């Protein structure tokens, strides 16, 4: 995923979590905030240390980034979001990770037609 598609700064993370809307399923929590002046969405990924060792956490982050890369053309361009992994997500295969993210994005109406 390109750098322009990432939320990296702690201030931005905190602003999205504090003032954004959220929705969760068993695997992930998504916080999002709509912005009108963007040409593409941005996403930040958080996988806590309690979920596993670095190898497992980095694998999950790679799977999440790949899922967003595949869904890039379908996601609404004027949104910033933070995705937080839950305990149930650590050993999921790629297709389950992607389906879980699609489920959340559909529930939040973040797909555009």
N, C-alpha and C positions, 0 to 999 in steps of 0.2 A: 504494500500500500504506500502511495506517495506521501511525502511529508506534509503536503498541503491538506491531506485528508485526515490528519491526526490532531488531537487535542493533547498537548504535551505539558503545558504550564500548570503548576499547582493552583494558581489563582483562577484559571479557567475551569479546572476540575471542580473547585469549591463553588464557583458561581453557578455552574450547571446543576450541581447537586443541591445547592441551597434554594435556588429559585426555579428549578425545572420541575417538570411533571415526571412521574415514574410509573413503571409497571413491572411486574415480576412473574416468572414461572419457576419451576423447580430448579432450573439450571442457571438462570441469569436474572439480573435486575438491570433495567435500562432507565436512566434518567435522560431527559431530553429538554431542549429549549429551542424554540423556533427563532430564527434570525432572517430578516428579509433582505439583507444586503450581501448574501453569499451566492456564489455560482455553483457550489458543490457542498455536500454534507461533510462534517468532520466527526471523527469518533475517537474516544479515549478508552483504553482497556485497562481494567484493574483486576489483578489476580493476587489475592493475599497470600502471605507466607503460610498460613494455617492449612492451605489446600494441598501442599505437597512440597517436594524438593524443587530446586530450580529447573531441573530437566522437565518435570511434569508441568510446571507453571509456564515455561517458555513454549512447550508444545501446544498447550491450550491457547496461548496468545497467538501463535502462528495459525492455528485452525480458525480462530475468530477473525483474524485479519484476512485470511483466504476467503472466508464466507462473505465478508463485506466487500471484498474485491469482486467476487462473482455477482453479488447483488447490486453493485455500484450503479448500474443504469436504471434500476427500479426504485431506488431510494430517493425520497424527496430532497431536493438540493439545498433547501434553506433550513437546515436543522443541525445543531450540535448535539452529540449524545455521548454518554458515558455508559459503558457496559461493564458490570461487575459480576464476576464469576462466583457461583455458589459451590458448596461442597460436592453436590451431585454431578457437577460438570467435569470434574478433573480427569476421569478415565473414559469419556465419551468418544466414540468414533466420529469422524468428520461429518458424516451425513446427519447424525443426531444433533451435532452442534449447529449446523446450518439450519436444520428444521426448527430448532428451538429459537434461533434468532429470527427466522422468517415468521414464526408464530407471534413473537413479541412485536415485530414491526407491523404486522397486519392488525393486531389488536390496537396499536397506537395510531393507525392510519398514516404511517410514514412512507407507504408506497405510493408513488404517483402513477397515473394511468398513461 
